[in-house]
């Protein structure tokens, strides 16, 4: 993992800190998430370029709807019950790189 030393104005730091407290995450994790979202469109552009290249090469499987498994209401409720309260904990573990 790389480190980035970044100078920002006090108001921006306060706003990031408030969001971090509101979501139960570290300032570092919150700033990283914001930065990642800011460059997400670059990933979408790269994906579009890759799809266009695959289409030109004739290796893109178009016209087929993706199949997704159906989840029953009971399965969904069971999954929600078993993961209740783990959101902030998992966010912290991810932020810490565990």
Phi and psi in radians as a Rosetta constraint file:
Dihedral C 1 N 2 CA 2 C 2 CIRCULARHARMONIC -1.592 0.35
Dihedral N 2 CA 2 C 2 N 3 CIRCULARHARMONIC 2.663 0.35
Dihedral C 2 N 3 CA 3 C 3 CIRCULARHARMONIC -1.841 0.35
Dihedral N 3 CA 3 C 3 N 4 CIRCULARHARMONIC 2.589 0.35
Dihedral C 3 N 4 CA 4 C 4 CIRCULARHARMONIC -2.322 0.35
Dihedral N 4 CA 4 C 4 N 5 CIRCULARHARMONIC 2.117 0.35
Dihedral C 4 N 5 CA 5 C 5 CIRCULARHARMONIC -1.649 0.35
Dihedral N 5 CA 5 C 5 N 6 CIRCULARHARMONIC 2.098 0.35
Dihedral C 5 N 6 CA 6 C 6 CIRCULARHARMONIC -2.310 0.35
Dihedral N 6 CA 6 C 6 N 7 CIRCULARHARMONIC 2.270 0.35
Dihedral C 6 N 7 CA 7 C 7 CIRCULARHARMONIC -1.704 0.35
Dihedral N 7 CA 7 C 7 N 8 CIRCULARHARMONIC 2.196 0.35
Dihedral C 7 N 8 CA 8 C 8 CIRCULARHARMONIC -2.298 0.35
Dihedral N 8 CA 8 C 8 N 9 CIRCULARHARMONIC 2.778 0.35
Dihedral C 8 N 9 CA 9 C 9 CIRCULARHARMONIC -1.301 0.35
Dihedral N 9 CA 9 C 9 N 10 CIRCULARHARMONIC 2.838 0.35
Dihedral C 9 N 10 CA 10 C 10 CIRCULARHARMONIC -1.052 0.35
Dihedral N 10 CA 10 C 10 N 11 CIRCULARHARMONIC -0.699 0.35
Dihedral C 10 N 11 CA 11 C 11 CIRCULARHARMONIC -1.113 0.35
Dihedral N 11 CA 11 C 11 N 12 CIRCULARHARMONIC -0.767 0.35
Dihedral C 11 N 12 CA 12 C 12 CIRCULARHARMONIC -1.088 0.35
Dihedral N 12 CA 12 C 12 N 13 CIRCULARHARMONIC -0.716 0.35
Dihedral C 12 N 13 CA 13 C 13 CIRCULARHARMONIC -1.082 0.35
Dihedral N 13 CA 13 C 13 N 14 CIRCULARHARMONIC -0.753 0.35
Dihedral C 13 N 14 CA 14 C 14 CIRCULARHARMONIC -1.056 0.35
Dihedral N 14 CA 14 C 14 N 15 CIRCULARHARMONIC -0.750 0.35
Dihedral C 14 N 15 CA 15 C 15 CIRCULARHARMONIC -1.159 0.35
Dihedral N 15 CA 15 C 15 N 16 CIRCULARHARMONIC -0.707 0.35
Dihedral C 15 N 16 CA 16 C 16 CIRCULARHARMONIC -1.146 0.35
Dihedral N 16 CA 16 C 16 N 17 CIRCULARHARMONIC -0.721 0.35
Dihedral C 16 N 17 CA 17 C 17 CIRCULARHARMONIC -1.087 0.35
Dihedral N 17 CA 17 C 17 N 18 CIRCULARHARMONIC -0.749 0.35
Dihedral C 17 N 18 CA 18 C 18 CIRCULARHARMONIC -1.070 0.35
Dihedral N 18 CA 18 C 18 N 19 CIRCULARHARMONIC -0.767 0.35
Dihedral C 18 N 19 CA 19 C 19 CIRCULARHARMONIC -1.100 0.35
Dihedral N 19 CA 19 C 19 N 20 CIRCULARHARMONIC -0.720 0.35
Dihedral C 19 N 20 CA 20 C 20 CIRCULARHARMONIC -1.060 0.35
Dihedral N 20 CA 20 C 20 N 21 CIRCULARHARMONIC -0.784 0.35
Dihedral C 20 N 21 CA 21 C 21 CIRCULARHARMONIC -1.131 0.35
Dihedral N 21 CA 21 C 21 N 22 CIRCULARHARMONIC -0.716 0.35
Dihedral C 21 N 22 CA 22 C 22 CIRCULARHARMONIC -1.093 0.35
Dihedral N 22 CA 22 C 22 N 23 CIRCULARHARMONIC -0.625 0.35
Dihedral C 22 N 23 CA 23 C 23 CIRCULARHARMONIC -1.688 0.35
Dihedral N 23 CA 23 C 23 N 24 CIRCULARHARMONIC -0.034 0.35
Dihedral C 23 N 24 CA 24 C 24 CIRCULARHARMONIC 1.267 0.35
Dihedral N 24 CA 24 C 24 N 25 CIRCULARHARMONIC 0.505 0.35
Dihedral C 24 N 25 CA 25 C 25 CIRCULARHARMONIC -2.097 0.35
Dihedral N 25 CA 25 C 25 N 26 CIRCULARHARMONIC 2.951 0.35
Dihedral C 25 N 26 CA 26 C 26 CIRCULARHARMONIC -1.350 0.35
Dihedral N 26 CA 26 C 26 N 27 CIRCULARHARMONIC 2.785 0.35
Dihedral C 26 N 27 CA 27 C 27 CIRCULARHARMONIC -1.071 0.35
Dihedral N 27 CA 27 C 27 N 28 CIRCULARHARMONIC -0.706 0.35
Dihedral C 27 N 28 CA 28 C 28 CIRCULARHARMONIC -1.075 0.35
Dihedral N 28 CA 28 C 28 N 29 CIRCULARHARMONIC -0.817 0.35
Dihedral C 28 N 29 CA 29 C 29 CIRCULARHARMONIC -1.125 0.35
Dihedral N 29 CA 29 C 29 N 30 CIRCULARHARMONIC -0.701 0.35
Dihedral C 29 N 30 CA 30 C 30 CIRCULARHARMONIC -1.147 0.35
Dihedral N 30 CA 30 C 30 N 31 CIRCULARHARMONIC -0.807 0.35
Dihedral C 30 N 31 CA 31 C 31 CIRCULARHARMONIC -1.106 0.35
Dihedral N 31 CA 31 C 31 N 32 CIRCULARHARMONIC -0.701 0.35
Dihedral C 31 N 32 CA 32 C 32 CIRCULARHARMONIC -1.073 0.35
Dihedral N 32 CA 32 C 32 N 33 CIRCULARHARMONIC -0.724 0.35
Dihedral C 32 N 33 CA 33 C 33 CIRCULARHARMONIC -1.116 0.35
Dihedral N 33 CA 33 C 33 N 34 CIRCULARHARMONIC -0.764 0.35
Dihedral C 33 N 34 CA 34 C 34 CIRCULARHARMONIC -1.085 0.35
Dihedral N 34 CA 34 C 34 N 35 CIRCULARHARMONIC -0.779 0.35
Dihedral C 34 N 35 CA 35 C 35 CIRCULARHARMONIC -1.097 0.35
Dihedral N 35 CA 35 C 35 N 36 CIRCULARHARMONIC -0.732 0.35
Dihedral C 35 N 36 CA 36 C 36 CIRCULARHARMONIC -1.078 0.35
Dihedral N 36 CA 36 C 36 N 37 CIRCULARHARMONIC -0.725 0.35
Dihedral C 36 N 37 CA 37 C 37 CIRCULARHARMONIC -1.141 0.35
Dihedral N 37 CA 37 C 37 N 38 CIRCULARHARMONIC -0.585 0.35
Dihedral C 37 N 38 CA 38 C 38 CIRCULARHARMONIC -1.159 0.35
Dihedral N 38 CA 38 C 38 N 39 CIRCULARHARMONIC -0.475 0.35
Dihedral C 38 N 39 CA 39 C 39 CIRCULARHARMONIC -1.865 0.35
Dihedral N 39 CA 39 C 39 N 40 CIRCULARHARMONIC 0.116 0.35
Dihedral C 39 N 40 CA 40 C 40 CIRCULARHARMONIC -1.071 0.35
Dihedral N 40 CA 40 C 40 N 41 CIRCULARHARMONIC -0.595 0.35
Dihedral C 40 N 41 CA 41 C 41 CIRCULARHARMONIC -1.123 0.35
Dihedral N 41 CA 41 C 41 N 42 CIRCULARHARMONIC -0.470 0.35
Dihedral C 41 N 42 CA 42 C 42 CIRCULARHARMONIC -1.139 0.35
Dihedral N 42 CA 42 C 42 N 43 CIRCULARHARMONIC -0.683 0.35
Dihedral C 42 N 43 CA 43 C 43 CIRCULARHARMONIC -1.149 0.35
Dihedral N 43 CA 43 C 43 N 44 CIRCULARHARMONIC -0.661 0.35
Dihedral C 43 N 44 CA 44 C 44 CIRCULARHARMONIC -1.150 0.35
Dihedral N 44 CA 44 C 44 N 45 CIRCULARHARMONIC -0.679 0.35
Dihedral C 44 N 45 CA 45 C 45 CIRCULARHARMONIC -1.084 0.35
Dihedral N 45 CA 45 C 45 N 46 CIRCULARHARMONIC -0.765 0.35
Dihedral C 45 N 46 CA 46 C 46 CIRCULARHARMONIC -1.103 0.35
Dihedral N 46 CA 46 C 46 N 47 CIRCULARHARMONIC -0.687 0.35
Dihedral C 46 N 47 CA 47 C 47 CIRCULARHARMONIC -1.141 0.35
Dihedral N 47 CA 47 C 47 N 48 CIRCULARHARMONIC -0.723 0.35
Dihedral C 47 N 48 CA 48 C 48 CIRCULARHARMONIC -1.116 0.35
Dihedral N 48 CA 48 C 48 N 49 CIRCULARHARMONIC -0.698 0.35
Dihedral C 48 N 49 CA 49 C 49 CIRCULARHARMONIC -1.111 0.35
Dihedral N 49 CA 49 C 49 N 50 CIRCULARHARMONIC -0.726 0.35
Dihedral C 49 N 50 CA 50 C 50 CIRCULARHARMONIC -1.116 0.35
Dihedral N 50 CA 50 C 50 N 51 CIRCULARHARMONIC -0.731 0.35
Dihedral C 50 N 51 CA 51 C 51 CIRCULARHARMONIC -1.106 0.35
Dihedral N 51 CA 51 C 51 N 52 CIRCULARHARMONIC -0.726 0.35
Dihedral C 51 N 52 CA 52 C 52 CIRCULARHARMONIC -1.108 0.35
Dihedral N 52 CA 52 C 52 N 53 CIRCULARHARMONIC -0.724 0.35
Dihedral C 52 N 53 CA 53 C 53 CIRCULARHARMONIC -1.120 0.35
Dihedral N 53 CA 53 C 53 N 54 CIRCULARHARMONIC -0.764 0.35
Dihedral C 53 N 54 CA 54 C 54 CIRCULARHARMONIC -1.109 0.35
Dihedral N 54 CA 54 C 54 N 55 CIRCULARHARMONIC -0.659 0.35
Dihedral C 54 N 55 CA 55 C 55 CIRCULARHARMONIC -1.108 0.35
Dihedral N 55 CA 55 C 55 N 56 CIRCULARHARMONIC -0.782 0.35
Dihedral C 55 N 56 CA 56 C 56 CIRCULARHARMONIC -1.072 0.35
Dihedral N 56 CA 56 C 56 N 57 CIRCULARHARMONIC -0.633 0.35
Dihedral C 56 N 57 CA 57 C 57 CIRCULARHARMONIC -1.400 0.35
Dihedral N 57 CA 57 C 57 N 58 CIRCULARHARMONIC -0.158 0.35
Dihedral C 57 N 58 CA 58 C 58 CIRCULARHARMONIC 1.346 0.35
Dihedral N 58 CA 58 C 58 N 59 CIRCULARHARMONIC 0.387 0.35
Dihedral C 58 N 59 CA 59 C 59 CIRCULARHARMONIC -1.940 0.35
Dihedral N 59 CA 59 C 59 N 60 CIRCULARHARMONIC 0.158 0.35
Dihedral C 59 N 60 CA 60 C 60 CIRCULARHARMONIC -1.590 0.35
Dihedral N 60 CA 60 C 60 N 61 CIRCULARHARMONIC 2.161 0.35
Dihedral C 60 N 61 CA 61 C 61 CIRCULARHARMONIC -1.496 0.35
Dihedral N 61 CA 61 C 61 N 62 CIRCULARHARMONIC 1.646 0.35
Dihedral C 61 N 62 CA 62 C 62 CIRCULARHARMONIC -1.786 0.35
Dihedral N 62 CA 62 C 62 N 63 CIRCULARHARMONIC 2.813 0.35
Dihedral C 62 N 63 CA 63 C 63 CIRCULARHARMONIC 1.513 0.35
Dihedral N 63 CA 63 C 63 N 64 CIRCULARHARMONIC -0.077 0.35
Dihedral C 63 N 64 CA 64 C 64 CIRCULARHARMONIC -1.838 0.35
Dihedral N 64 CA 64 C 64 N 65 CIRCULARHARMONIC 2.237 0.35
Dihedral C 64 N 65 CA 65 C 65 CIRCULARHARMONIC -1.318 0.35
Dihedral N 65 CA 65 C 65 N 66 CIRCULARHARMONIC 2.362 0.35
Dihedral C 65 N 66 CA 66 C 66 CIRCULARHARMONIC -1.153 0.35
Dihedral N 66 CA 66 C 66 N 67 CIRCULARHARMONIC 2.501 0.35
Dihedral C 66 N 67 CA 67 C 67 CIRCULARHARMONIC -1.702 0.35
Dihedral N 67 CA 67 C 67 N 68 CIRCULARHARMONIC 2.300 0.35
Dihedral C 67 N 68 CA 68 C 68 CIRCULARHARMONIC -2.186 0.35
Dihedral N 68 CA 68 C 68 N 69 CIRCULARHARMONIC 2.443 0.35
Dihedral C 68 N 69 CA 69 C 69 CIRCULARHARMONIC -1.186 0.35
Dihedral N 69 CA 69 C 69 N 70 CIRCULARHARMONIC 2.526 0.35
Dihedral C 69 N 70 CA 70 C 70 CIRCULARHARMONIC -1.426 0.35
Dihedral N 70 CA 70 C 70 N 71 CIRCULARHARMONIC 2.396 0.35
Dihedral C 70 N 71 CA 71 C 71 CIRCULARHARMONIC -1.954 0.35
Dihedral N 71 CA 71 C 71 N 72 CIRCULARHARMONIC 2.210 0.35
Dihedral C 71 N 72 CA 72 C 72 CIRCULARHARMONIC -1.340 0.35
Dihedral N 72 CA 72 C 72 N 73 CIRCULARHARMONIC 2.817 0.35
Dihedral C 72 N 73 CA 73 C 73 CIRCULARHARMONIC -1.050 0.35
Dihedral N 73 CA 73 C 73 N 74 CIRCULARHARMONIC -0.669 0.35
Dihedral C 73 N 74 CA 74 C 74 CIRCULARHARMONIC -1.141 0.35
Dihedral N 74 CA 74 C 74 N 75 CIRCULARHARMONIC -0.740 0.35
Dihedral C 74 N 75 CA 75 C 75 CIRCULARHARMONIC -1.088 0.35
Dihedral N 75 CA 75 C 75 N 76 CIRCULARHARMONIC -0.737 0.35
Dihedral C 75 N 76 CA 76 C 76 CIRCULARHARMONIC -1.108 0.35
Dihedral N 76 CA 76 C 76 N 77 CIRCULARHARMONIC -0.825 0.35
Dihedral C 76 N 77 CA 77 C 77 CIRCULARHARMONIC -1.082 0.35
Dihedral N 77 CA 77 C 77 N 78 CIRCULARHARMONIC -0.703 0.35
Dihedral C 77 N 78 CA 78 C 78 CIRCULARHARMONIC -1.112 0.35
Dihedral N 78 CA 78 C 78 N 79 CIRCULARHARMONIC -0.752 0.35
Dihedral C 78 N 79 CA 79 C 79 CIRCULARHARMONIC -1.114 0.35
Dihedral N 79 CA 79 C 79 N 80 CIRCULARHARMONIC -0.750 0.35
Dihedral C 79 N 80 CA 80 C 80 CIRCULARHARMONIC -1.112 0.35
Dihedral N 80 CA 80 C 80 N 81 CIRCULARHARMONIC -0.724 0.35
Dihedral C 80 N 81 CA 81 C 81 CIRCULARHARMONIC -1.143 0.35
Dihedral N 81 CA 81 C 81 N 82 CIRCULARHARMONIC -0.655 0.35
Dihedral C 81 N 82 CA 82 C 82 CIRCULARHARMONIC -1.355 0.35
Dihedral N 82 CA 82 C 82 N 83 CIRCULARHARMONIC -0.292 0.35
Dihedral C 82 N 83 CA 83 C 83 CIRCULARHARMONIC -1.926 0.35
Dihedral N 83 CA 83 C 83 N 84 CIRCULARHARMONIC 0.118 0.35
Dihedral C 83 N 84 CA 84 C 84 CIRCULARHARMONIC -1.002 0.35
Dihedral N 84 CA 84 C 84 N 85 CIRCULARHARMONIC 2.252 0.35
Dihedral C 84 N 85 CA 85 C 85 CIRCULARHARMONIC 1.471 0.35
Dihedral N 85 CA 85 C 85 N 86 CIRCULARHARMONIC -0.004 0.35
Dihedral C 85 N 86 CA 86 C 86 CIRCULARHARMONIC -1.576 0.35
Dihedral N 86 CA 86 C 86 N 87 CIRCULARHARMONIC -0.169 0.35
Dihedral C 86 N 87 CA 87 C 87 CIRCULARHARMONIC -0.911 0.35
Dihedral N 87 CA 87 C 87 N 88 CIRCULARHARMONIC -1.064 0.35
Dihedral C 87 N 88 CA 88 C 88 CIRCULARHARMONIC -1.071 0.35
Dihedral N 88 CA 88 C 88 N 89 CIRCULARHARMONIC -0.639 0.35
Dihedral C 88 N 89 CA 89 C 89 CIRCULARHARMONIC -1.128 0.35
Dihedral N 89 CA 89 C 89 N 90 CIRCULARHARMONIC -0.830 0.35
Dihedral C 89 N 90 CA 90 C 90 CIRCULARHARMONIC -1.120 0.35
Dihedral N 90 CA 90 C 90 N 91 CIRCULARHARMONIC -0.686 0.35
Dihedral C 90 N 91 CA 91 C 91 CIRCULARHARMONIC -1.023 0.35
Dihedral N 91 CA 91 C 91 N 92 CIRCULARHARMONIC -0.753 0.35
Dihedral C 91 N 92 CA 92 C 92 CIRCULARHARMONIC -1.151 0.35
Dihedral N 92 CA 92 C 92 N 93 CIRCULARHARMONIC -0.740 0.35
Dihedral C 92 N 93 CA 93 C 93 CIRCULARHARMONIC -1.099 0.35
Dihedral N 93 CA 93 C 93 N 94 CIRCULARHARMONIC -0.739 0.35
Dihedral C 93 N 94 CA 94 C 94 CIRCULARHARMONIC -1.092 0.35
Dihedral N 94 CA 94 C 94 N 95 CIRCULARHARMONIC -0.765 0.35
Dihedral C 94 N 95 CA 95 C 95 CIRCULARHARMONIC -1.086 0.35
Dihedral N 95 CA 95 C 95 N 96 CIRCULARHARMONIC -0.577 0.35
Dihedral C 95 N 96 CA 96 C 96 CIRCULARHARMONIC -1.445 0.35
Dihedral N 96 CA 96 C 96 N 97 CIRCULARHARMONIC -0.055 0.35
Dihedral C 96 N 97 CA 97 C 97 CIRCULARHARMONIC 1.360 0.35
Dihedral N 97 CA 97 C 97 N 98 CIRCULARHARMONIC 0.399 0.35
